[in-house]
Amino acid sequence: MNKSTVEIYSDADNNGVVRMPKRNYLGSVIQGDALFLLHGDAMDLLEELKHNPGSYVFYKAYSVAKSLEDRLNHYIDVCSQSDIRLDFRIECSVYDYDEPI
């Protein structure tokens, strides 16, 4: 774990805005539980679109779901490495849809 100063521009619930050290652009903070729910929503969309795997909309849904899952996996790994217990886990993975693409 690295401790550093982060500039907080907004600490709104589930919508924080911060500047990380040495970064020009502000970052948007997504709480882990909100990230988990966004991933679930993206997976629901992907499931609905799986019958047309070659479509542009399927590809875009897959891309969004993959980005969210990669961020969620990073979040889970960081929590695990820091001995922070989570009360959720990924049940359905975007990688289950790799074959049709």
C-alpha positions in Angstrom: 0.0 0.0 0.0 1.2 3.4 -1.0 0.1 6.4 1.1 0.0 9.7 -0.8 -2.1 12.9 -0.9 -5.1 12.9 -3.2 -7.0 16.1 -4.0 -10.7 15.6 -3.4 -12.9 17.8 -5.6 -16.2 16.1 -4.6 -16.9 13.5 -1.9 -20.5 12.9 -3.1 -21.8 9.4 -2.3 -20.9 7.0 -5.1 -19.7 9.8 -7.2 -16.4 11.2 -5.8 -14.0 13.2 -8.0 -10.3 13.2 -7.2 -6.9 14.1 -8.7 -4.3 11.4 -8.2 -0.7 12.5 -7.8 1.0 13.4 -11.1 -2.2 13.2 -13.1 -3.6 16.0 -15.2 -7.1 14.8 -15.4 -9.5 14.3 -12.5 -10.6 10.8 -11.7 -14.1 9.6 -11.0 -14.3 7.2 -8.0 -16.6 4.3 -8.2 -17.2 2.5 -4.9 -16.6 -1.3 -5.1 -20.3 -2.2 -4.5 -21.4 0.2 -7.2 -18.8 -1.2 -9.6 -20.1 -4.7 -8.9 -23.7 -3.6 -9.7 -22.6 -1.9 -12.9 -20.8 -5.1 -14.0 -23.9 -7.1 -13.2 -26.0 -4.7 -15.4 -23.6 -5.0 -18.2 -23.6 -8.8 -18.0 -27.4 -8.7 -18.1 -27.2 -6.7 -21.4 -24.7 -9.1 -22.8 -26.9 -12.1 -21.9 -29.8 -10.5 -23.8 -27.6 -9.8 -26.8 -25.9 -13.2 -27.0 -28.2 -14.5 -29.7 -26.6 -12.0 -32.1 -22.9 -12.3 -31.2 -21.7 -10.8 -34.5 -23.6 -7.5 -34.1 -22.1 -4.2 -33.3 -24.3 -3.8 -30.2 -23.2 -7.1 -28.9 -19.5 -6.1 -29.4 -20.1 -2.8 -27.6 -21.9 -4.5 -24.7 -19.1 -7.0 -24.5 -16.5 -4.2 -24.5 -18.2 -2.3 -21.7 -18.7 -5.5 -19.6 -15.0 -6.5 -20.1 -13.8 -3.0 -19.0 -16.0 -3.2 -15.9 -14.9 -6.7 -15.1 -11.2 -5.9 -15.5 -11.7 -3.0 -13.1 -13.7 -5.1 -10.7 -11.1 -7.9 -10.7 -8.4 -5.3 -10.0 -10.5 -4.0 -7.1 -11.0 -7.5 -5.7 -7.3 -8.3 -6.0 -6.3 -5.1 -4.2 -8.8 -5.8 -1.4 -7.6 -9.4 -1.1 -3.9 -8.3 -0.9 -4.9 -5.9 1.8 -6.9 -8.5 3.8 -10.1 -6.6 3.2 -13.0 -9.1 3.0 -15.7 -8.6 0.4 -19.3 -9.9 0.6 -19.6 -10.4 -3.2 -17.9 -12.3 -6.0 -18.2 -12.4 -9.7 -20.7 -15.1 -10.6 -20.9 -14.6 -14.4 -17.8 -13.6 -16.3 -17.6 -11.7 -19.6 -15.0 -14.2 -20.6 -17.7 -16.9 -20.8 -18.7 -15.0 -24.0 -15.3 -15.1 -25.7 -16.2 -18.0 -28.1 -18.8 -16.3 -30.2 -16.7 -13.2 -30.9 
